[in-house]
Amino acid sequence: MSNLFRPWLLARFSTGAAAAVLVVVGLFVAIRVLRHYRIARTSEGQLALERRAELAGTLIEVALGATIAGLALGVLGADRMTASIRGAMCAWGVLDASPWGFRSLALSAIAALACALWIALHRLDLRLRQPALTRAKFTALLVVAPLVLADFAASTAYALDLDLRVVASCCSTGLDAAREVAGTSSSGGPRDIAAALFVGGAIASIALALVARARPSMRAASLVGVASLVAGLASVPAVVWWIAPHVYETPTHLCPFCLLHADVLGIGWPLFAAIFVATAMGLSAAMTGLLERASGEPDTARAIEARLATRTAIAWSLALLIALLPIARWTLISGGASLFGS
């Protein structure tokens, strides 16, 4: 229990606990809405339930926003706690010091993405003249809430299990397997596939988002979501195998957490933030497109699609720019030589 009194772990625990409590409150309202909410009714009970649902939606939005912030807090806390564990050079060593470390981080990322989608659904429902998606968003909460609770449970288990007396392994040791999979060749292989999927997915997302912005439709929005998901998934191996080595100008330095440090200007923070926002915005645009008919107000849904598509294009443009800067710099200073050999 003493671990929870450390500032970063306490901040992560407090954020997760607050989100969990608010989500549980929201679940009680969700059950009531799903049992009794009928948009066609005009009774006093229905009006009272609508007001309660609106208030609960605001509380849930705060809770899910806290869950998203919890992802950043988890990474930031692990990075700041490197001085507390011998041998830990970056957040990798702190997370690897407990079996719950990377499990908690992965679950936080999944929960944060689900929360972003629910918030987009909630905002769409609020924009409608008739709250036609209220039942849909509270049904979706039945899926998102368990992820929030599981995220809180996993992060708490990690905080309690973390032994600050251990000697942690550095990221170079932990990423040996990833280095072997990528190999050393510059042509072909997983490294080039991941880079191509990331860059190609990002470019496709930008192009499709611009199309969806100009002519919003269910098909265009769905394609934006698919391309964003591909680019988002490919970004993980692309950062490890392709971007991180170029940032440190050595083919053997694969750690994504080292990109958060000041010696590389903390390039990881804007890069990871842009990738997360771009993926979330792209998937939100797709979700909005799929709900055009269900909303009962397709024009309003298309206007929101266009706005989300614009944000998707901007976020992927930023992510791609930040990712390509170290590659362009290496190409310039090396005269076009490959970092990974011929």
Buried (B, 14 or more C-beta within 10 A) or exposed (E): EEBEEBEBBBBBBBBBBBBBEBBEBBBEBBEBBBEEBEBEEEEEEBEEBBEBBBEBBEBBBBBBBBBBBBBBBBBBBBBBBBEBBEBBBBBBBBBBBBEBBBBBBEBBBBBBBBBBBBBBBBBBBBBBEEBBBBBBBBEBBEEBBBBBBBBBBBBBBBBBBBEBEBEBBBBBEBBEEBBEEBBEEBEEBBBBBBBEBBBBBBBBBBBBBBBBBEEBBBEBBBBBBBBBBBBBBBBBBBBBBBBBBBBBEEBEBBBBBBBBBEEBEEBBBBBBBBBBBBBBBBBBBBBBBBBBEEBBBBEBBBBBBBBBBBBBBBBBBBBBBBBBBBBEEBBEEEEEEEBBEE
